Amino acid sequence: MTEKLDEKEQQKAQDKPVAGPPQDLKDMAELVSLCKRRGFVFPSSEIYGGINACWDYGPLGIELKRNVKERWWRAMTDRDDVEGLDAAILMHPRVWEASGHVEGFVDPLVDCKKCRNRFRADKLDPAVIAAKKCPECAGELTEPRLFNLMFKTHMGPVEESAAVVYLRPETAQGIYVNFLNVQQSMRQRLPFGIAQIGKAFRNEITPGNFIFRTREFEQMEMQYFVKPGSDMDWFEKWKQTRMQWHLDNGIRKEKLRFHEHGPGELAHYAKAAFDIEYEFPFGWQELEGIHNRSDFDLGRHEKFSGKKLEYFDEAAKERYLPYIVETSAGCDRSLLVALADAYRFDGERTWLSLHPVLAPYKVAVYPLMKKPDLLEYADKVFGELKKRFRATTDETGSIGKRYRRQDEIGTPFGVTIDYDTLTNHTVTIRHRDSMVQERISAENLTRYIEEKFEKWNG
Ligand code: GAP
């Protein structure tokens, strides 16, 4: 059988490196294809031709996403000064007037009367707008029109304007309107934060780059309520804490940077803002925003609801409206960064060098052949490993091919059960990134993997 394979296939079957040094992801199309092929992300409603900028997470994608969310949730709510929340997506429509989204969450759009392409006027060259000439076909452009990015729907059976509600464009507002509920029910004192993970919806004009900008996405937002005057200190602390979180996900340091918002870039609510940016194949782009929102949000909600949202500081016998420091990360975007950063290709082998805390499976078990005694032993090993790690098995194809399949989905370790295992109870453990193989006692497997994960350094 092996003789029939060409040289490259033979090397593959024997799990030998065949090509040059690992290269990073160059083209998003490679990642999109891997994600589809290996069950991470599928185009939404694919059998109907798909729907623009909507994606479905497959079995491995959802594991990876859950790992991202779990890490974020633990990093936030394991702290004594942060509480969790899960607010409704549909909120009172006045919320979005107070937040500024009804009035201000708009993009100016121009349409080409000839080719029907639509552009964001603020992204076009001012000369193009002045000449009203389409950059694609030189056809005539319409006047800019303001387009609100919120999705509207109706509550109840009557489709009238009084029943209009919005799909939330950010999770933050659910936190602001619950500020006193959480503070009082949990007897929290300032400074403290509220963390929430949830879906958000934006009718983006220019979605794209796979799951980078979509119309339905998940945010992981934390709003930290502080005494005015201490806001810039907390802003600095949270900037560093959030950067460290991304580094602890195994993202390479040189691919991350801060970008400070200049006066022209600051959102209407922000006193100061930094983005954490990642260098994607399509350039440096925002991954997370850290904002000093001052007392803008609570002040607006007081005004629009007519309810006091002040905090009473018992010790100082003072009453005041807290300032808010926000950390706002995209869940899908963090997942995309994890995948893009982990992608490696050496000319022949593709692997995801995912940090074990994010990898969908931590270990795979392979019986060398489909022989009853090997299968039985493998089953026993799998059962033991499963007690401690998310694990998988693969019994089909050459051992090299099985390794490669797991490499492509980022499984850090592979364990092979062969005939020696049956006599001396040792197994081969293979490392995903280096392809190094070691022979260790089957009994020590769990401890061995635990130790490697504890000391993981990429
Ligand atoms: N509450 C503040 C806020 O929503 P934002 O900068 O508009 O701020 C925060 O969004 C994060 O949410 C972004 O850094 C990004 O990771 C994610 N995000 C925003 N729009 C997105 C979209 N259309 N698709 C995917 N993720 C998005």
Residues whose N, C-alpha, C, O or C-beta is under 5 A from the ligand:
A	BS01	GAP	P169 E170 A172 R202 E204 I211 F212 R213 T214 F217 Q219 E286 L287 E288 G289 S328 A329 G330 R333
